[in-house]
C-alpha cells in the first residue's frame, strides 16, 4: 500500500482517461469542421423545416428533376398533383 502515498490514485486515472477522450473527441470534431469547410458540405438553413434541403421546396426539386430529364412529363404532372394536395 505504499503507492497510495505517492499522490497517484484512482481519481487521477479517471481524470486522465476523461481528458484523453475529450482531447481526441475535440480533435476529431475539429477535423470534421475543417473538412466540411473546405468541401462545402454542411447543414444549410431550411427555414425551420429541419429537412436540410436549404431553400428548395418540393415543387422546385420536382421541376429540376424534370428539367434534367430524370422523369417524364406524365410522372412530373402526377407528382405535381400529389405535392399540391
Z-matrix of the N, CA and C atoms (Angstrom, degrees):
N
C 1 1.439
C 2 1.515 1 111.66
N 3 1.263 2 116.88 1 21.13
C 4 1.453 3 120.44 2 179.88
C 5 1.528 4 110.86 3 -72.30
N 6 1.328 5 117.13 4 -27.18
C 7 1.459 6 118.90 5 -175.28
C 8 1.510 7 113.50 6 -71.49
N 9 1.319 8 119.04 7 -13.54
C 10 1.455 9 120.29 8 176.48
C 11 1.526 10 111.42 9 -68.81
N 12 1.296 11 117.11 10 -28.01
C 13 1.453 12 120.16 11 -177.13
C 14 1.509 13 114.26 12 -85.73
N 15 1.342 14 118.55 13 -3.42
C 16 1.464 15 121.80 14 -177.37
C 17 1.523 16 113.04 15 -82.06
N 18 1.305 17 118.24 16 -5.54
C 19 1.461 18 120.38 17 -179.99
C 20 1.517 19 113.37 18 95.57
N 21 1.319 20 117.47 19 -4.72
C 22 1.456 21 121.24 20 178.34
C 23 1.519 22 108.34 21 -103.11
N 24 1.292 23 116.58 22 132.46
C 25 1.454 24 120.39 23 179.70
C 26 1.522 25 108.86 24 -147.03
N 27 1.314 26 116.35 25 -178.73
C 28 1.454 27 121.08 26 179.97
C 29 1.527 28 111.30 27 -62.24
N 30 1.292 29 117.65 28 -31.72
C 31 1.463 30 120.39 29 179.18
C 32 1.512 31 112.13 30 -60.85
N 33 1.332 32 117.06 31 -42.26
C 34 1.457 33 120.63 32 178.42
C 35 1.520 34 111.53 33 -69.17
N 36 1.339 35 116.90 34 -34.03
C 37 1.467 36 119.75 35 178.29
C 38 1.533 37 110.35 36 -66.78
N 39 1.322 38 116.85 37 -42.15
C 40 1.464 39 120.45 38 178.30
C 41 1.521 40 110.25 39 -66.16
N 42 1.322 41 117.23 40 -43.05
C 43 1.459 42 121.82 41 178.42
C 44 1.525 43 110.58 42 -59.66
N 45 1.325 44 116.67 43 -43.40
C 46 1.468 45 120.80 44 179.22
C 47 1.523 46 111.56 45 -63.78
N 48 1.340 47 117.12 46 -39.89
C 49 1.461 48 120.43 47 178.55
C 50 1.517 49 112.24 48 -65.55
N 51 1.328 50 115.76 49 -42.52
C 52 1.466 51 120.08 50 179.01
C 53 1.531 52 110.15 51 -64.69
N 54 1.312 53 116.51 52 -42.15
C 55 1.468 54 119.50 53 179.63
C 56 1.528 55 111.30 54 -64.30
N 57 1.327 56 117.60 55 -36.72
C 58 1.457 57 120.74 56 178.69
C 59 1.530 58 110.05 57 -65.87
N 60 1.327 59 117.16 58 -42.32
C 61 1.468 60 120.70 59 178.18
C 62 1.524 61 110.63 60 -63.61
N 63 1.343 62 117.00 61 -42.95
C 64 1.464 63 120.31 62 178.16
C 65 1.529 64 111.50 63 -63.42
N 66 1.319 65 116.82 64 -40.54
C 67 1.461 66 121.12 65 -180.00
C 68 1.525 67 110.61 66 -62.15
N 69 1.340 68 117.06 67 -52.84
C 70 1.464 69 120.19 68 -177.82
C 71 1.519 70 111.62 69 -67.54
N 72 1.329 71 117.48 70 -36.94
C 73 1.463 72 119.87 71 176.51
C 74 1.521 73 111.57 72 -63.12
N 75 1.329 74 116.68 73 -43.26
C 76 1.462 75 120.55 74 177.55
C 77 1.513 76 112.53 75 -64.42
N 78 1.326 77 116.33 76 -39.43
C 79 1.460 78 120.71 77 179.12
C 80 1.528 79 111.18 78 -65.30
N 81 1.325 80 116.85 79 -41.97
C 82 1.464 81 120.62 80 178.12
C 83 1.524 82 110.67 81 -66.97
N 84 1.328 83 117.60 82 -42.26
C 85 1.462 84 120.82 83 178.34
C 86 1.530 85 111.23 84 -61.97
N 87 1.320 86 116.57 85 -40.46
C 88 1.464 87 120.96 86 177.77
C 89 1.530 88 110.70 87 -63.54
N 90 1.322 89 116.76 88 -41.88
C 91 1.462 90 120.47 89 178.64
C 92 1.525 91 110.92 90 -62.67
N 93 1.322 92 117.52 91 -41.05
C 94 1.467 93 121.15 92 179.16
C 95 1.521 94 110.40 93 -63.70
N 96 1.328 95 117.39 94 -43.74
C 97 1.465 96 121.23 95 179.96
C 98 1.529 97 110.58 96 -63.52
N 99 1.317 98 117.02 97 -42.42
C 100 1.466 99 120.45 98 -179.59
C 101 1.525 100 110.44 99 -66.32
N 102 1.321 101 117.65 100 -43.56
C 103 1.464 102 120.52 101 179.94
C 104 1.517 103 110.90 102 -64.33
N 105 1.330 104 117.26 103 -42.60
C 106 1.470 105 119.60 104 177.58
C 107 1.520 106 110.88 105 -64.32
N 108 1.318 107 117.46 106 -35.28
C 109 1.461 108 120.48 107 178.88
C 110 1.518 109 112.35 108 -65.23
N 111 1.335 110 116.03 109 -39.97
C 112 1.463 111 119.60 110 -178.78
C 113 1.520 112 112.88 111 -77.91
N 114 1.319 113 117.85 112 -32.66
C 115 1.460 114 119.94 113 -177.36
C 116 1.514 115 112.98 114 -91.20
N 117 1.327 116 117.98 115 -13.60
C 118 1.455 117 120.84 116 -179.91
C 119 1.511 118 113.29 117 81.00
N 120 1.324 119 117.49 118 7.13
C 121 1.457 120 121.19 119 178.56
C 122 1.509 121 108.16 120 -87.86
N 123 1.309 122 117.30 121 130.66
C 124 1.455 123 120.06 122 -179.79
C 125 1.506 124 110.52 123 -179.87
N 126 1.303 125 115.22 124 -172.09
C 127 1.451 126 120.86 125 -179.98
C 128 1.513 127 108.97 126 -93.17
N 129 1.327 128 114.97 127 131.59
C 130 1.451 129 119.99 128 175.98
C 131 1.514 130 108.76 129 -106.60
N 132 1.298 131 115.32 130 150.69
C 133 1.453 132 119.24 131 178.24
C 134 1.516 133 109.59 132 -70.71
N 135 1.326 134 115.82 133 130.59
C 136 1.456 135 119.52 134 -178.63
C 137 1.520 136 111.65 135 -108.00
N 138 1.298 137 117.83 136 10.50
C 139 1.445 138 120.28 137 178.10
C 140 1.513 139 113.51 138 79.13
N 141 1.312 140 117.91 139 23.52
C 142 1.447 141 121.19 140 174.92
C 143 1.510 142 115.20 141 104.78
N 144 1.318 143 118.44 142 -9.80
C 145 1.449 144 120.24 143 -178.99
C 146 1.508 145 113.44 144 -76.15
N 147 1.317 146 116.94 145 -27.41
C 148 1.434 147 120.35 146 -179.89
C 149 1.514 148 114.14 147 76.59
N 150 1.326 149 118.23 148 12.00
C 151 1.452 150 120.27 149 -178.18
C 152 1.518 151 111.94 150 -84.01
N 153 1.332 152 118.71 151 -17.48
C 154 1.449 153 121.43 152 178.83
C 155 1.515 154 113.51 153 76.76
N 156 1.317 155 118.94 154 14.38
C 157 1.449 156 121.72 155 -177.14
C 158 1.522 157 113.02 156 -96.02
N 159 1.290 158 118.53 157 5.18
C 160 1.445 159 120.74 158 179.74
C 161 1.506 160 111.51 159 74.85
N 162 1.330 161 116.59 160 -138.50
C 163 1.454 162 120.80 161 -176.41
C 164 1.525 163 112.87 162 -92.38
N 165 1.325 164 118.21 163 1.42
C 166 1.461 165 120.60 164 -178.45
C 167 1.515 166 110.68 165 -74.47
N 168 1.310 167 114.84 166 128.73
C 169 1.458 168 119.63 167 173.25
C 170 1.525 169 107.77 168 -91.20
N 171 1.306 170 115.90 169 169.52
C 172 1.461 171 120.45 170 -180.00
C 173 1.525 172 111.22 171 -60.94
N 174 1.324 173 116.22 172 -38.22
C 175 1.464 174 119.93 173 -179.53
C 176 1.531 175 110.96 174 -67.56
N 177 1.324 176 117.38 175 -38.74
C 178 1.467 177 120.37 176 178.51
C 179 1.525 178 110.79 177 -64.96
N 180 1.321 179 116.62 178 -40.54
C 181 1.459 180 120.43 179 178.38
C 182 1.519 181 109.87 180 -64.53
N 183 1.331 182 116.56 181 -40.79
C 184 1.461 183 120.97 182 178.24
C 185 1.530 184 110.74 183 -62.06
N 186 1.333 185 116.42 184 -43.22
C 187 1.466 186 120.41 185 178.10
C 188 1.527 187 110.94 186 -61.79
N 189 1.335 188 117.00 187 -40.45
C 190 1.466 189 120.34 188 178.87
C 191 1.525 190 111.24 189 -64.80
N 192 1.318 191 116.65 190 -41.61
C 193 1.467 192 119.97 191 178.63
C 194 1.525 193 110.83 192 -63.21
N 195 1.317 194 117.07 193 -40.36
C 196 1.469 195 121.29 194 178.21
C 197 1.534 196 110.39 195 -66.22
N 198 1.321 197 116.28 196 -41.71
C 199 1.463 198 120.24 197 179.79
C 200 1.531 199 111.71 198 -64.88
N 201 1.307 200 117.31 199 -33.30
C 202 1.468 201 120.38 200 178.82
C 203 1.525 202 112.44 201 -80.09
N 204 1.316 203 116.74 202 -9.39
C 205 1.457 204 120.52 203 179.51
C 206 1.518 205 114.03 204 84.86
N 207 1.309 206 117.17 205 16.80
C 208 1.462 207 120.75 206 -179.78
C 209 1.523 208 111.95 207 -74.62
N 210 1.329 209 116.48 208 -27.37
C 211 1.466 210 120.85 209 -179.62
C 212 1.527 211 108.76 210 -130.95
N 213 1.317 212 115.09 211 154.97
C 214 1.470 213 120.22 212 -180.00
C 215 1.533 214 109.81 213 -82.46
N 216 1.348 215 114.73 214 172.56
C 217 1.458 216 119.38 215 -179.55
C 218 1.525 217 111.01 216 -64.75
N 219 1.324 218 117.21 217 -40.32
C 220 1.469 219 119.63 218 -179.87
C 221 1.536 220 110.70 219 -65.75
N 222 1.340 221 116.79 220 -39.33
C 223 1.470 222 119.55 221 176.61
C 224 1.523 223 110.75 222 -64.49
N 225 1.344 224 115.08 223 -40.50
C 226 1.458 225 120.12 224 178.88
C 227 1.524 226 110.78 225 -60.54
N 228 1.334 227 116.63 226 -48.50
C 229 1.463 228 120.56 227 -178.75
C 230 1.530 229 111.37 228 -62.12
N 231 1.315 230 116.63 229 -42.44
C 232 1.460 231 120.30 230 -179.70
C 233 1.536 232 111.14 231 -64.40
N 234 1.314 233 116.27 232 -45.24
C 235 1.468 234 119.91 233 179.81
C 236 1.525 235 111.59 234 -66.94
N 237 1.330 236 116.11 235 -36.54
C 238 1.467 237 119.52 236 178.80
C 239 1.520 238 110.30 237 -63.91
N 240 1.333 239 116.76 238 -41.60
C 241 1.470 240 119.93 239 176.20
C 242 1.521 241 111.13 240 -62.16
N 243 1.333 242 117.06 241 -41.46
C 244 1.472 243 120.32 242 179.58
C 245 1.514 244 111.12 243 -63.37
N 246 1.331 245 117.05 244 -40.65
C 247 1.471 246 120.80 245 -179.43
C 248 1.518 247 110.92 246 -67.80
N 249 1.329 248 116.38 247 -38.74
C 250 1.468 249 120.68 248 -176.60
C 251 1.520 250 112.79 249 -68.95
N 252 1.315 251 118.31 250 -24.46
C 253 1.471 252 119.71 251 -177.92
C 254 1.488 253 112.49 252 -89.83
